[in-house]
């Protein structure tokens, strides 16, 4: 691949809406299988059984697609217009992770990846496969190997140019492309992301125990959430941005160019009482086209009830009481818990 073609690839990627583009090789993360195996062996993946089932593919891109010779890593910013930390004080309102306020990024990013892949094939031939967080691909280590940034102490990717508010996508190709140099870790002595975590989900810098992570608890974890963690969830009802929002590298964050990532009406600090009353049909309608739709009404309302229980607003007790006989046992249990928490407020 000539330097001109590589330059054209980056230009094409930016023209399609990506904010950064870099290249690495399938064998660039040799440490990944061992680290993934240790993570799973310690049970830190929680209920995410798919991580254990596809460890071979996830840990080694060469196993996932042996024909691949290069991996193109892309980044696309979704920087929120507000500071998510400011919403935590609005106790009768819910907080939804910034990445889920607009259109489902899986659909938007994959469309761009396919367009870029078709362009590349037209220019140089070869075959491609595209991935956006739904296949056994370790995007963050690969992106670091490609030089897009480094994995910070919160395990998310950081960039000198983009901060940490960006999505990642990957194009595997059979073409031999010259790789970029990996990024250097630049967290230094900072531990802001570790100290702000309300559930102490980081056993050590650069390590995450998903079982204590609010993003995991509100999205991936099914069933009841452990009692000792519920109060620490506050009013976060889908995901958690605390460790991302506090990172000082966000002074370099760039504005999201894709209007589909902008918050839809009613998504920033939605009313908890209103959300708790959603039935399945109402939930599907409200969150059509949103990544939130994937977790279903029951898990979402469970989260809302935990937030109601943490609100300290006795007026929400009646809303919770109305769900204590919900057909879903987990929702009913969450409602009973919320009522008990608010009864304490009444004295």
N, C-alpha and C positions, 0 to 999 in steps of 0.2 A: 504494500500500500504506500503510495507516494505521499510526501508531506502535503502536497496540494490537495489530494483526496481526503486526507485526514482533516485538514483545515476546512474543506468543504463539508465534511460530516458534522463538525462542530457548528458551522454556520447554519447548516440545515436543521440541526437539532434546536438551536436557538430560535430559528424562524418558526418552528413548530410549537414553541412555547416552553421548551426546557430552559433552565437557567444555567445548567452546567452539564458537560459531557466529557467522559474520560474512559480510557480503555485499560483493561487488565487481562490476565490469562486465567484459564480454568484451574491451573495449579498454583495460583498465587496465595492461597490461604491454607497452607499445609497444617497449621495449628488448629484449624476449625474442628475437625473430627474429634480430637481429644477433648477440646473444651466443651463441645456439645455433649459428648458422652458423660463428662463429669457433671454437667448441668442436669442432665436427665437422671443420672445415678443418685444425685442428692435429692431428687424429687422436686426440684425448683420449677419444673414445667407445670406442676399442678395437674389439672384435668386435661391439659392439651396433649392428649394421647397421640395425636398425629405427629408430634415432634419425635416421639420414640419410635413410631412405626416406620418412619421414613428417614431415619438418621443417616443411612448410607448415602441417600440422594442429597440430603440437606448438607451434610458435612463435606461433600466432595462434588463439585460441579462436573468433574470428569466422569463420575458414575452416573449422574443425572442424564448427561448427553455426551457420550464418548467422542462423538464427531466434532464437538465444539473446539475451536482453536483460539477464539478470542471472546471476551465479554465486554460489551459496551454498557457502561453504567451512566444513567441519566438522573438528574435532580430537578425537581420542579417545586418552587416555593408556594406555600399556602399561608404565609404570615398573616395572623389575625389583625384586624383593625383595632382591637381592644386588648387590654392586659387581662388574661384569664384570672389572675390572682385577685383582681378587684371585685370579681363576682362572688367570691367565697363568703363575703360578709352579708350577701342578700339571702338570708336564711329561708325565706319563703319561696325562693326561686331555685331552679336547678341549674347546674353547670354542666355543659356538654363540651367535650374536647374540641378544640378549634378545628381539627382536621375533619370533623363530622358535621360542621355547621352548614355546609353547602352540598353540592352534588357528590355522589360517591366517587372518590378519586380512582378507584379501580377501573371504572369505565372510561374516565377521562384520560388517564395516563396510558392505559392499554391502547387506546385509539391512536395516540401520538406515537407510541412505540411501533405499532404496526406500520404507520405512515413512514416513519424513519427507516424501518427495516425494508420496506418496499423500495424506497429511494436507494438504499445501499445496494440491494440486489440489482437494481437497474444500472447502477454505476460500476459495480465490480463483481456481480454474480454471487455464488455461494448460496447457502441455506441459513435460515434464522429460526429462532424460537424466542418469544417475548414473555416476560414474567413481571407481574406486579403483585407481590405480597400474597399470592394465592397458591403458589407452588413451593416445593421444598428447596428454596434458594435462600442462602444467607446473604441478603442484600447489603447489610451494613459492613460486614468484613470485606466483601468484594468491592464496595464503594471506597472503603479506606485503602484497599490495595490499589485501586485505580487512581487514588489521589484526590478524590472529591472532598475528603475531609478525614477526620479521625473519630473513633468511638470514644466518647467522653466518659467521665466517671459514672454517668447515668446510663451508659451503654448505648445511647443514641448517637447518631452521627452528627458531628459538629464541623462547621466550615468557616474559614476566615472570611469568606465572601458572602455566605448565606445565613450565618448563625445556625440554628437547628430546626427552623420551621420549614421543612421541605420533604416531599415524597421522593421515593427512589423507584426506579424501574430498571430492568436489565434486558439487553438484547444479546442472546447467545448466537454466535455465527461460526460457520465453518471457515471463514476467511482468516488468514494470518494477518493480524493488524499489530502495528508497533505499540506496545503498552506504555502507559504513563507511569511516572514514579509514584510510589505510595506516599501518603501524607504522614507528617510527623505529629505525634500527640502534643497538644499545646494547652492542657488543662492546668499545668503547674501545681501550685499549692491550693488552688481554689477547691472548695468542697460545698459550694452553695447548693448544688443539686442534691447532694447527700443529706445535708442538714435540713432541707425544707420538706423532705418526704414525710408525710404525716403518719405513715404506717411502718417506717423504717424498713423499707423493702430492699435496701442495699446492704448486704452483709459486709461488704468491703468495696472500696473504689473499683469501678469497672466490673462489678458483679451485681446481678439482680436475682432476687428470689420472687418469681412471679406470683407465688401464693400470697404474698403480702402487698402486691402492687394493685392500686385501685383501678388502673386500666384493665388489668386481668380480672379483678373481682367483678367489675361492672359489665364486662363484655364476654369474657370466655368462661367464667365460673358459673356453673349451673347449680341449682339447689340453694340452700341457705348459706349465707356468709357467716363465718365465725363471729360470735358475739363480741369478742374483744376487739374486732376490727370495725364493727359497724359505726360506732361513734366517730372513729377517725376518718370515715368516708365523708363526713360533713354533708354538703349539698351537691356533691359530684354524682351525677346520675348516669353518665356515659363517658368513660375515660377519665384521665387526669393529666393536666398540663403543668403541674407545679414545677417539676424538675426541668422542664423545657423553658418555662416562662422566666425562671430566675437566672438562667445562664447569661453571664455578661457578654458572651460572644454574640448575643442577639443584637448588639448595637450595630452589627453589620448585616442584619437581616434585610432582605429586599422585599418590596411590595409584591404581593401575588398578582401575576398578570392575568390569570384565568378568572373571568367573572363567575364561573360556575362554582368556584371555591368560596365566594362571598356568602356570608351568613344569610340563610333564607328567613323570611318573616317568622317570628315566633321561636327562633332557635337560640338566640342569645338570652340567657336568664329567663327561661319559660316558667310560667306559674305552676307550682307543684300541685296545687289543688286541681287544676285543669287536667294535668297529665295523668293524675291518679284515676281519673274517671274514664280513661280511654278503654274501650273494649277492643277486641281483636280487629274488627273492621276499621274502627276509628284510628287505631295505631297504624295499620297498614296505609291508610289514606294519608295521615299526617306525615309519615316518614317515607313515602314513596320516593324512590330515587336516592335515598339516603343510606349510608352504611349502617345506620342505627336499625334499620328494618331487619337486618340479619339476626339480631338477638331475640326478636319476637316480643309480643306484648307482655307476656308473663314476667320475663326476666327484667324488662324495662320498668314495669310497674313495681316490681320488687325493689329496684334501685330507688325509685321515686318514694316509696314508703320508708326506706331507710333515711332518706333525706328529710322526709316529714318528721320522723322520729327525732332527728337531730336539730330540727328547726327551732325548738323552744317556743313555738307559736301554738298556744293551746287552741286557737281557732281552727287549726287543721285536724284536731282530734276527731271531729265529726266525719271528715273525709276518710280518715284511716279506719274509723269504726265501721264505715259502710263497706269495707273490703275484708272484714274479719271472717266473713263467710264465703269468700271468693272460691269458685270451683277449683282453682289451682292452689294446692296445699302450701306451696312456698309463698305465694302472694298472701294467702290468709295468715300465715305465720308472721310474715313481715308486717302486716297490718296490726296484728295483736301486739307485736313488739313496739311498733310506733305509738300505739295507744298507751301502752305502759310507760313509755318514755315521756309522753306529753302529760300523763296523769301526775307525774312527779313535778312538772312545772306548775300545775294547779295547786300543788301543796296539799 
